[in-house]
């Protein structure tokens, strides 16, 4: 999930931003990858205020959250911590655009650049 702000900042210039957005579109069509945008239009939204990666598989006990921090990644695997991030992901999914609408949204950003 990406906030719209992350997609609109042309880091590296317009041509780089355009290539990055096109790359996201390509990746969104691969199996096992889902990209969803949280648009500005929803206003305030539930979020952690930092980048995190929730890794899960067929054995939930092995789930892990990786937090990006200035001193390096922090890995969380305690059940209470995992519950917090599972709930956060569910809340973020509830306000994010569905995958097809996300692809349309990103395509429109590419054409705007």
Secondary structure, 3 states (H helix, E strand, C coil): CEEHHHHHCCCCCHHHHHHHHHHHHHHCCCCCCCCCEECHHHCCCCCCCCCEEEECCCCHHHCEEEECCCCCCEEECCHHHHHHHHHHHHHHHHHCCCHHHHHHHHHHHHHHC
